[in-house]
Amino acid sequence: MFQFVEPDDNNEYISVDIIPTEDDLQTVREQIKDTWLKIQNQDFYTGCGKENCTWCNFVKDNKQYEQLIARDEENQEDDL
């Protein structure tokens, strides 16, 4: 069980108990396996290339342009 806690509009905290279903748990297991495989294969998605994209701007600010260019080229090939 998880507990979701957040303030409402009156700044009073509300608490909601969330009980995941077996389908929820299976989805998370698959996400973990998929993510672990991508990490092992160094398959890191670097962004969409849009000017207003927060992630793409983060990549640009940290001078990881090569990764954005490679991803951009892949997207252009997919569009053909």
Residue frames as a rotation matrix with the C-alpha (Angstrom) as fourth column:
MET 1
0.587 0.810 0.000 0.00
0.810 -0.587 0.000 0.00
0.000 0.000 -1.000 0.00
PHE 2
-0.618 -0.689 0.378 1.15
0.690 -0.706 -0.159 3.54
0.376 0.163 0.912 -0.81
GLN 3
0.237 0.671 -0.702 -0.01
0.831 -0.515 -0.211 6.72
-0.503 -0.534 -0.680 0.78
PHE 4
-0.273 -0.202 0.941 -0.48
0.749 -0.658 0.076 9.82
0.604 0.725 0.331 -1.36
VAL 5
0.205 0.266 -0.942 -0.27
0.841 -0.540 0.031 13.05
-0.500 -0.799 -0.334 0.66
GLU 6
-0.599 -0.333 0.728 -0.76
0.687 -0.681 0.254 16.50
0.412 0.652 0.637 -0.79
PRO 7
-0.726 0.363 -0.584 -2.09
0.224 -0.678 -0.700 19.86
-0.650 -0.639 0.411 0.41
ASP 8
0.043 0.813 0.580 -5.47
0.993 0.030 -0.115 20.93
-0.111 0.581 -0.806 -0.90
ASP 9
0.028 0.026 0.999 -6.47
0.542 -0.840 0.007 24.49
0.840 0.542 -0.037 -1.90
ASN 10
0.837 0.337 0.432 -6.83
-0.175 -0.583 0.794 25.42
0.519 -0.740 -0.429 1.79
ASN 11
-0.103 -0.987 0.124 -3.31
-0.676 -0.022 -0.737 24.18
0.730 -0.159 -0.665 2.56
GLU 12
0.264 0.220 0.939 -4.72
-0.843 0.526 0.114 21.28
-0.468 -0.822 0.325 4.55
TYR 13
-0.696 -0.647 -0.311 -3.09
-0.718 0.613 0.331 17.95
-0.023 0.454 -0.891 3.90
ILE 14
0.556 0.830 0.049 -5.20
-0.813 0.555 -0.174 15.14
-0.171 0.056 0.984 2.53
SER 15
-0.596 -0.731 0.331 -4.12
-0.668 0.681 0.301 11.54
-0.445 -0.041 -0.894 2.53
VAL 16
0.547 0.723 -0.422 -5.25
-0.837 0.460 -0.296 8.83
-0.021 0.515 0.857 0.13
ASP 17
-0.109 -0.528 0.842 -4.35
-0.372 0.807 0.458 5.17
-0.922 -0.263 -0.284 0.44
ILE 18
0.319 0.124 -0.940 -3.43
-0.945 0.113 -0.306 3.58
0.068 0.986 0.153 -2.89
ILE 19
0.122 -0.216 0.969 -3.44
-0.301 0.922 0.243 -0.19
-0.946 -0.321 0.047 -3.18
PRO 20
-0.385 -0.323 -0.864 -1.77
-0.905 -0.053 0.423 -1.35
-0.182 0.945 -0.272 -6.41
THR 21
0.758 0.636 0.142 -3.37
-0.559 0.746 -0.362 -4.18
-0.336 0.195 0.921 -8.34
GLU 22
0.284 -0.645 0.709 -1.45
0.334 0.760 0.558 -7.16
-0.899 0.078 0.431 -9.69
ASP 23
0.623 -0.015 0.782 -1.61
0.774 -0.131 -0.620 -5.51
0.111 0.991 -0.070 -13.14
ASP 24
0.922 -0.309 0.233 -0.02
-0.331 -0.942 0.060 -2.37
0.201 -0.133 -0.971 -11.67
LEU 25
0.470 -0.768 0.434 2.78
-0.396 0.256 0.882 -4.44
-0.789 -0.587 -0.184 -10.15
GLN 26
0.351 -0.304 0.886 3.35
0.709 0.704 -0.039 -6.31
-0.612 0.641 0.463 -13.41
THR 27
0.865 0.004 0.503 3.58
0.372 -0.678 -0.635 -3.02
0.338 0.735 -0.587 -15.30
VAL 28
0.755 -0.612 0.235 6.22
-0.645 -0.632 0.428 -1.74
-0.114 -0.475 -0.873 -12.88
ARG 29
0.357 -0.633 0.687 8.17
0.051 0.748 0.662 -5.01
-0.933 -0.201 0.299 -13.11
GLU 30
0.514 -0.108 0.851 8.24
0.841 0.260 -0.475 -4.73
-0.170 0.960 0.224 -16.90
GLN 31
0.924 -0.178 0.340 9.32
-0.068 -0.948 -0.311 -1.08
0.377 0.264 -0.888 -16.72
ILE 32
0.590 -0.741 0.322 12.18
-0.559 -0.086 0.825 -2.01
-0.583 -0.667 -0.465 -14.39
LYS 33
0.276 -0.476 0.835 13.35
0.481 0.821 0.309 -4.85
-0.832 0.316 0.455 -16.65
ASP 34
0.685 0.051 0.726 13.12
0.711 -0.263 -0.652 -2.68
0.158 0.963 -0.217 -19.77
THR 35
0.910 -0.341 0.235 14.95
-0.369 -0.925 0.086 0.20
0.188 -0.165 -0.968 -18.13
TRP 36
0.460 -0.769 0.443 17.70
-0.301 0.334 0.893 -2.08
-0.835 -0.545 -0.078 -16.80
LEU 37
0.355 -0.297 0.886 18.25
0.785 0.610 -0.110 -3.54
-0.508 0.735 0.450 -20.27
LYS 38
0.824 -0.015 0.566 18.48
0.377 -0.731 -0.569 -0.06
0.422 0.682 -0.597 -21.78
ILE 39
0.778 -0.595 0.203 21.02
-0.579 -0.552 0.601 0.97
-0.246 -0.585 -0.773 -19.13
GLN 40
0.312 -0.669 0.675 23.10
0.114 0.731 0.672 -2.14
-0.943 -0.133 0.305 -19.81
ASN 41
0.257 -0.143 0.956 22.97
0.945 0.245 -0.217 -1.45
-0.203 0.959 0.198 -23.57
GLN 42
-0.598 -0.456 -0.659 23.72
0.434 -0.875 0.213 2.25
-0.674 -0.159 0.721 -23.01
ASP 43
-0.471 0.584 0.662 20.53
0.748 -0.133 0.650 3.07
0.467 0.801 -0.374 -24.89
PHE 44
-0.439 0.246 -0.864 19.84
0.624 -0.609 -0.490 6.55
-0.647 -0.754 0.114 -23.53
TYR 45
0.252 0.625 0.739 17.16
0.927 -0.375 0.000 8.69
0.277 0.685 -0.674 -25.14
THR 46
-0.628 -0.674 -0.389 18.44
0.753 -0.653 -0.085 12.24
-0.197 -0.346 0.917 -25.31
GLY 47
-0.439 0.516 -0.736 15.41
-0.022 -0.824 -0.565 14.24
-0.898 -0.232 0.373 -26.44
CYS 48
0.353 0.728 0.588 13.04
0.678 0.234 -0.697 15.19
-0.645 0.645 -0.411 -29.21
GLY 49
-0.549 -0.685 0.479 15.00
0.831 -0.388 0.398 18.16
-0.087 0.616 0.783 -30.58
LYS 50
0.417 0.756 0.505 12.17
0.735 -0.607 0.303 20.69
0.535 0.244 -0.808 -30.12
GLU 51
-0.306 -0.608 0.732 13.32
0.148 -0.790 -0.595 24.20
0.940 -0.074 0.332 -29.16
ASN 52
-0.003 0.398 0.917 11.04
-0.800 -0.551 0.237 24.47
0.600 -0.733 0.320 -26.11
CYS 53
0.655 0.210 -0.726 11.74
0.098 0.929 0.358 20.95
0.749 -0.306 0.587 -24.79
THR 54
0.776 -0.323 0.542 13.14
-0.630 -0.337 0.700 21.02
-0.043 -0.884 -0.465 -21.24
TRP 55
0.670 -0.528 0.521 15.13
0.220 0.812 0.541 17.81
-0.709 -0.248 0.660 -21.71
CYS 56
0.568 -0.462 0.681 16.64
0.781 0.041 -0.623 18.85
0.260 0.886 0.384 -25.06
ASN 57
0.659 -0.312 0.685 17.67
-0.260 -0.948 -0.182 22.19
0.706 -0.058 -0.706 -23.55
PHE 58
0.787 -0.399 0.470 19.25
-0.419 0.214 0.882 20.35
-0.453 -0.892 0.002 -20.62
VAL 59
0.585 -0.568 0.579 21.27
0.682 0.731 0.028 18.23
-0.439 0.379 0.815 -23.08
LYS 60
0.555 -0.360 0.750 22.33
0.497 -0.579 -0.646 21.33
0.667 0.731 -0.142 -25.02
ASP 61
0.777 -0.226 0.588 23.30
-0.521 -0.755 0.398 23.18
0.354 -0.616 -0.704 -21.82
ASN 62
0.579 -0.563 0.590 25.48
-0.347 0.484 0.803 20.23
-0.738 -0.670 0.084 -20.83
LYS 63
0.021 -0.629 -0.777 27.10
-0.964 -0.219 0.151 20.05
-0.265 0.746 -0.611 -24.28
GLN 64
-0.418 -0.064 0.906 25.83
-0.012 0.998 0.065 16.61
-0.908 0.016 -0.418 -25.27
TYR 65
0.020 0.464 -0.886 25.02
-0.815 -0.505 -0.283 17.72
-0.578 0.728 0.368 -28.83
GLU 66
-0.777 -0.396 -0.489 26.27
-0.620 0.615 0.487 14.55
0.108 0.682 -0.723 -30.52
GLN 67
-0.852 0.488 0.191 23.54
0.353 0.803 -0.480 12.54
-0.387 -0.341 -0.856 -28.86
LEU 68
0.015 0.886 -0.463 20.82
-0.085 -0.460 -0.884 14.97
-0.996 0.052 0.069 -29.95
ILE 69
-0.182 -0.149 -0.972 22.11
-0.936 -0.277 0.217 14.99
-0.302 0.949 -0.089 -33.52
ALA 70
-0.970 -0.204 -0.134 22.19
-0.234 0.931 0.280 11.19
0.068 0.303 -0.950 -33.68
ARG 71
-0.542 0.836 0.089 18.63
0.471 0.389 -0.791 10.98
-0.696 -0.387 -0.605 -32.36
ASP 72
0.060 0.535 -0.843 17.49
-0.458 -0.735 -0.499 13.70
-0.887 0.416 0.201 -34.76
GLU 73
-0.569 -0.351 -0.744 18.94
-0.822 0.204 0.532 11.76
-0.035 0.914 -0.405 -37.71
GLU 74
-0.953 0.269 0.137 17.12
0.250 0.958 -0.143 8.61
-0.170 -0.102 -0.980 -36.59
ASN 75
-0.189 0.942 -0.279 13.83
0.247 -0.229 -0.942 10.54
-0.950 -0.247 -0.189 -36.42
GLN 76
-0.081 0.109 -0.991 14.31
-0.819 -0.574 0.004 11.89
-0.569 0.811 0.136 -39.94
GLU 77
-0.886 -0.273 -0.375 14.88
-0.442 0.741 0.506 8.37
0.140 0.614 -0.777 -41.28
ASP 78
-0.733 0.670 0.115 11.69
0.462 0.615 -0.639 7.20
-0.499 -0.416 -0.760 -39.55
ASP 79
-0.055 0.740 -0.671 9.72
-0.213 -0.665 -0.716 9.98
-0.975 0.103 0.195 -41.25
LEU 80
-0.637 -0.276 -0.720 10.68
-0.726 -0.100 0.681 8.77
-0.260 0.956 -0.137 -44.74
